[in-house]
């Protein structure tokens, strides 16, 4: 379980500390000085996110101490809402990019006819993380789906919603699988996920 106050304020923290300055840095109709300031803030987003998260979490009642014992799944609805929002937003950006500029993917993946290694490595790292995470869940008995079903879902997600949607979906899937109770006898999670 994570701190409830931090989970409740995660979405506003991301919007204020990352999405807003990053978006403002690329809006061409804003004055150059405003875009430069937004760009500078977006570069130090880890610091901005930490400070914003701390400040916003002080505005919300933190029930973590009580919930650890009496309601250990209290953070799950907030986490799932954040994953759904992030996955949907990423998917919408992916779809918009595909519709408005279908060649954009080749421009992202290839620079001057050569594969862009930074994008390639980031994509591979994300896919490997998802596969390793699901492998661990399968080993622990938390996931019963076959690898065929999992790989088909990942491929469909990559095509329809892009890599960000797959990663957000994988996190949501992982949290839901880990939140299920285990049977005392076998240590296997109860019910299908």
LUMGUNU-386169 format. One record per residue (C-alpha): x, y, z; residue number from 1; residue in three letters. Coordinates in Angstrom, 3 decimals, decimal comma. Example, Ala and Ser with C-alpha at 12.3 -4.5 7.8 and 13.67 -1.06 7.14 Angstrom:
BEGIN
+----------+----------+----------+-----+---------+
|        u |        v |        w | num | residuo |
+----------+----------+----------+-----+---------+
|   12,300 |   -4,500 |    7,800 |   1 |     ALA |
|   13,670 |   -1,060 |    7,140 |   2 |     SER |
+----------+----------+----------+-----+---------+
***
This chain:
BEGIN
+----------+----------+----------+-----+---------+
|        u |        v |        w | num | residuo |
+----------+----------+----------+-----+---------+
|    0,000 |    0,000 |    0,000 |   1 |     UNK |
|    1,219 |    3,473 |   -0,846 |   2 |     UNK |
|    0,474 |    6,697 |    1,038 |   3 |     UNK |
|   -3,176 |    7,518 |    0,391 |   4 |     UNK |
|   -2,661 |   11,300 |    0,357 |   5 |     UNK |
|    0,031 |   10,963 |   -2,337 |   6 |     UNK |
|   -2,134 |    8,654 |   -4,452 |   7 |     UNK |
|   -5,155 |   10,947 |   -4,180 |   8 |     UNK |
|   -3,077 |   13,888 |   -5,434 |   9 |     UNK |
|   -1,069 |   12,015 |   -8,082 |  10 |     UNK |
|   -3,132 |   13,132 |  -11,069 |  11 |     UNK |
|   -3,167 |   16,847 |  -10,161 |  12 |     UNK |
|    0,556 |   16,586 |   -9,399 |  13 |     UNK |
|    1,277 |   15,171 |  -12,856 |  14 |     UNK |
|   -0,923 |   17,747 |  -14,550 |  15 |     UNK |
|    0,606 |   20,709 |  -12,685 |  16 |     UNK |
|    4,211 |   19,535 |  -12,480 |  17 |     UNK |
|    4,711 |   17,814 |  -15,818 |  18 |     UNK |
|    1,898 |   18,047 |  -18,372 |  19 |     UNK |
|    1,273 |   21,792 |  -18,047 |  20 |     UNK |
|    4,901 |   23,007 |  -18,339 |  21 |     UNK |
|    5,726 |   20,475 |  -21,060 |  22 |     UNK |
|    2,658 |   21,504 |  -23,079 |  23 |     UNK |
|    3,336 |   25,211 |  -22,623 |  24 |     UNK |
|    6,898 |   24,719 |  -23,868 |  25 |     UNK |
|    5,600 |   23,587 |  -27,275 |  26 |     UNK |
|    2,663 |   25,938 |  -27,910 |  27 |     UNK |
|    3,774 |   28,149 |  -30,824 |  28 |     UNK |
|    1,332 |   31,013 |  -30,134 |  29 |     UNK |
|    2,824 |   31,763 |  -26,688 |  30 |     UNK |
|    5,570 |   34,372 |  -26,316 |  31 |     UNK |
|    9,081 |   32,971 |  -26,689 |  32 |     UNK |
|   10,006 |   33,911 |  -23,099 |  33 |     UNK |
|    7,002 |   32,006 |  -21,700 |  34 |     UNK |
|    7,935 |   28,904 |  -23,708 |  35 |     UNK |
|   11,536 |   29,142 |  -22,494 |  36 |     UNK |
|   10,400 |   29,329 |  -18,860 |  37 |     UNK |
|    8,023 |   26,387 |  -19,343 |  38 |     UNK |
|   10,821 |   24,426 |  -21,008 |  39 |     UNK |
|   13,170 |   25,134 |  -18,096 |  40 |     UNK |
|   10,527 |   23,955 |  -15,614 |  41 |     UNK |
|    9,831 |   20,818 |  -17,652 |  42 |     UNK |
|   13,539 |   19,962 |  -17,633 |  43 |     UNK |
|   13,601 |   19,878 |  -13,828 |  44 |     UNK |
|   10,267 |   18,049 |  -13,614 |  45 |     UNK |
|   11,496 |   15,471 |  -11,050 |  46 |     UNK |
|   12,073 |   18,283 |   -8,541 |  47 |     UNK |
|    8,858 |   20,083 |   -9,498 |  48 |     UNK |
|    6,861 |   16,846 |   -9,189 |  49 |     UNK |
|    8,350 |   16,069 |   -5,767 |  50 |     UNK |
|    7,587 |   19,515 |   -4,373 |  51 |     UNK |
|    4,110 |   19,617 |   -5,942 |  52 |     UNK |
|    3,286 |   16,144 |   -4,621 |  53 |     UNK |
|    4,429 |   17,076 |   -1,130 |  54 |     UNK |
|    2,437 |   20,317 |   -1,059 |  55 |     UNK |
|   -0,760 |   18,852 |   -2,522 |  56 |     UNK |
|   -0,645 |   15,797 |   -0,249 |  57 |     UNK |
|   -0,742 |   18,154 |    2,773 |  58 |     UNK |
|   -4,177 |   19,364 |    1,599 |  59 |     UNK |
|   -5,697 |   15,849 |    1,716 |  60 |     UNK |
|   -6,502 |   13,684 |    4,731 |  61 |     UNK |
|   -3,966 |   10,839 |    4,896 |  62 |     UNK |
|   -5,620 |    7,633 |    6,125 |  63 |     UNK |
|   -2,690 |    5,317 |    5,356 |  64 |     UNK |
|   -2,069 |    4,232 |    8,969 |  65 |     UNK |
|   -5,695 |    3,203 |    9,460 |  66 |     UNK |
|   -6,145 |    1,740 |    5,978 |  67 |     UNK |
|   -3,086 |   -0,539 |    6,190 |  68 |     UNK |
|   -4,962 |   -2,630 |    8,732 |  69 |     UNK |
|   -8,650 |   -2,020 |    8,054 |  70 |     UNK |
|   -8,752 |   -1,333 |    4,302 |  71 |     UNK |
|   -5,562 |   -2,510 |    2,550 |  72 |     UNK |
|   -7,065 |   -1,921 |   -0,919 |  73 |     UNK |
|   -7,943 |    1,722 |   -0,240 |  74 |     UNK |
|   -5,325 |    2,966 |   -2,695 |  75 |     UNK |
|   -6,422 |    0,704 |   -5,558 |  76 |     UNK |
|   -9,326 |    2,836 |   -6,927 |  77 |     UNK |
|   -7,080 |    5,923 |   -7,052 |  78 |     UNK |
|   -4,243 |    3,998 |   -8,698 |  79 |     UNK |
|   -6,588 |    2,445 |  -11,274 |  80 |     UNK |
|   -8,079 |    5,872 |  -12,087 |  81 |     UNK |
|   -4,573 |    7,262 |  -12,637 |  82 |     UNK |
|   -3,596 |    4,344 |  -14,885 |  83 |     UNK |
|   -6,803 |    4,666 |  -16,904 |  84 |     UNK |
|   -6,271 |    8,414 |  -17,345 |  85 |     UNK |
|   -2,610 |    7,997 |  -18,339 |  86 |     UNK |
|   -3,392 |    5,134 |  -20,741 |  87 |     UNK |
|   -6,321 |    6,974 |  -22,317 |  88 |     UNK |
|   -4,341 |   10,185 |  -22,735 |  89 |     UNK |
|   -1,409 |    8,329 |  -24,251 |  90 |     UNK |
|   -3,746 |    6,430 |  -26,562 |  91 |     UNK |
|   -5,453 |    9,628 |  -27,704 |  92 |     UNK |
|   -2,097 |   11,232 |  -28,503 |  93 |     UNK |
|   -1,078 |    8,076 |  -30,401 |  94 |     UNK |
|   -4,329 |    8,000 |  -32,405 |  95 |     UNK |
|   -4,156 |   11,752 |  -33,121 |  96 |     UNK |
|   -0,570 |   11,359 |  -34,349 |  97 |     UNK |
|   -1,499 |    8,406 |  -36,561 |  98 |     UNK |
|   -4,448 |   10,254 |  -38,073 |  99 |     UNK |
|   -2,771 |   13,613 |  -38,645 | 100 |     UNK |
|    0,664 |   12,367 |  -39,699 | 101 |     UNK |
|    0,888 |    8,611 |  -40,322 | 102 |     UNK |
|    4,541 |    8,947 |  -41,324 | 103 |     UNK |
|    5,311 |   10,419 |  -37,891 | 104 |     UNK |
|    6,146 |    6,976 |  -36,463 | 105 |     UNK |
|    8,834 |    6,403 |  -39,074 | 106 |     UNK |
|   10,211 |    9,884 |  -38,320 | 107 |     UNK |
|   10,299 |    9,038 |  -34,605 | 108 |     UNK |
|   11,899 |    5,626 |  -35,074 | 109 |     UNK |
|   14,257 |    6,522 |  -37,905 | 110 |     UNK |
|   16,560 |    9,525 |  -38,189 | 111 |     UNK |
|   18,214 |   10,030 |  -41,581 | 112 |     UNK |
|   17,457 |    6,416 |  -42,512 | 113 |     UNK |
|   19,032 |    5,049 |  -39,299 | 114 |     UNK |
|   17,091 |    3,712 |  -36,334 | 115 |     UNK |
|   16,957 |    6,181 |  -33,432 | 116 |     UNK |
|   18,641 |    4,114 |  -30,732 | 117 |     UNK |
|   17,267 |    6,175 |  -27,829 | 118 |     UNK |
|   13,663 |    5,545 |  -28,873 | 119 |     UNK |
|   14,478 |    1,924 |  -29,703 | 120 |     UNK |
|   16,074 |    1,254 |  -26,296 | 121 |     UNK |
|   13,279 |    3,009 |  -24,391 | 122 |     UNK |
|   10,661 |    0,961 |  -26,255 | 123 |     UNK |
|   12,504 |   -2,305 |  -25,692 | 124 |     UNK |
|   13,044 |   -1,474 |  -21,999 | 125 |     UNK |
|    9,308 |   -0,856 |  -21,541 | 126 |     UNK |
|    8,333 |   -4,076 |  -23,292 | 127 |     UNK |
|   10,901 |   -6,097 |  -21,327 | 128 |     UNK |
|    9,650 |   -4,580 |  -18,054 | 129 |     UNK |
|    6,059 |   -5,562 |  -18,910 | 130 |     UNK |
|    7,058 |   -9,113 |  -19,842 | 131 |     UNK |
|    9,213 |   -9,580 |  -16,717 | 132 |     UNK |
|    6,481 |   -8,177 |  -14,498 | 133 |     UNK |
|    3,889 |  -10,519 |  -15,972 | 134 |     UNK |
|    6,340 |  -13,434 |  -15,716 | 135 |     UNK |
|    6,754 |  -12,720 |  -11,988 | 136 |     UNK |
|    2,981 |  -12,548 |  -11,553 | 137 |     UNK |
|    2,562 |  -15,865 |  -13,396 | 138 |     UNK |
|    5,270 |  -17,473 |  -11,239 | 139 |     UNK |
|    3,468 |  -16,268 |   -8,112 | 140 |     UNK |
|    0,135 |  -17,653 |   -9,295 | 141 |     UNK |
|   -1,463 |  -14,213 |   -9,622 | 142 |     UNK |
|   -2,066 |  -14,429 |  -13,394 | 143 |     UNK |
|   -3,674 |  -17,392 |  -15,111 | 144 |     UNK |
|   -3,832 |  -16,114 |  -18,712 | 145 |     UNK |
|   -1,637 |  -17,883 |  -21,248 | 146 |     UNK |
|    1,332 |  -16,142 |  -22,827 | 147 |     UNK |
|   -0,555 |  -16,244 |  -26,128 | 148 |     UNK |
|   -3,402 |  -14,154 |  -24,666 | 149 |     UNK |
|   -0,973 |  -11,751 |  -22,985 | 150 |     UNK |
|    1,164 |  -11,218 |  -26,096 | 151 |     UNK |
|   -1,923 |  -10,798 |  -28,274 | 152 |     UNK |
|   -3,303 |   -8,150 |  -25,889 | 153 |     UNK |
|    0,057 |   -6,351 |  -25,816 | 154 |     UNK |
|    0,347 |   -6,370 |  -29,617 | 155 |     UNK |
|   -3,204 |   -5,089 |  -30,025 | 156 |     UNK |
|   -2,537 |   -2,397 |  -27,438 | 157 |     UNK |
|    0,667 |   -1,318 |  -29,188 | 158 |     UNK |
|   -1,085 |   -1,038 |  -32,551 | 159 |     UNK |
|   -4,268 |    0,658 |  -31,322 | 160 |     UNK |
|   -3,016 |    2,807 |  -28,450 | 161 |     UNK |
|    0,763 |    2,907 |  -28,603 | 162 |     UNK |
|    3,426 |    1,990 |  -26,062 | 163 |     UNK |
|    2,220 |    4,369 |  -23,339 | 164 |     UNK |
|   -1,176 |    2,709 |  -23,298 | 165 |     UNK |
|    0,412 |   -0,734 |  -23,001 | 166 |     UNK |
|    2,618 |    0,373 |  -20,088 | 167 |     UNK |
|   -0,294 |    2,019 |  -18,256 | 168 |     UNK |
|   -2,422 |   -1,064 |  -18,878 | 169 |     UNK |
|    0,345 |   -3,317 |  -17,603 | 170 |     UNK |
|    0,647 |   -1,304 |  -14,386 | 171 |     UNK |
|   -3,125 |   -1,426 |  -13,851 | 172 |     UNK |
|   -3,160 |   -5,168 |  -14,572 | 173 |     UNK |
|   -0,238 |   -5,719 |  -12,168 | 174 |     UNK |
|   -1,822 |   -3,740 |   -9,315 | 175 |     UNK |
|   -5,120 |   -5,561 |   -9,706 | 176 |     UNK |
|   -3,379 |   -8,952 |   -9,756 | 177 |     UNK |
|   -1,330 |   -8,144 |   -6,656 | 178 |     UNK |
|   -4,382 |   -6,879 |   -4,754 | 179 |     UNK |
|   -6,233 |  -10,185 |   -4,985 | 180 |     UNK |
|   -6,186 |  -12,297 |   -1,818 | 181 |     UNK |
|   -4,156 |  -15,511 |   -1,803 | 182 |     UNK |
|   -5,587 |  -18,808 |   -0,624 | 183 |     UNK |
|   -4,038 |  -19,959 |    2,635 | 184 |     UNK |
|   -3,572 |  -23,492 |    1,415 | 185 |     UNK |
|   -1,781 |  -22,983 |   -1,905 | 186 |     UNK |
|   -0,638 |  -19,380 |   -1,903 | 187 |     UNK |
|   -2,424 |  -18,991 |   -5,276 | 188 |     UNK |
|   -4,565 |  -15,925 |   -5,889 | 189 |     UNK |
|   -8,322 |  -16,448 |   -5,668 | 190 |     UNK |
|  -10,421 |  -16,037 |   -8,796 | 191 |     UNK |
|   -9,518 |  -14,959 |  -12,297 | 192 |     UNK |
|   -8,102 |  -11,559 |  -12,994 | 193 |     UNK |
+----------+----------+----------+-----+---------+
***
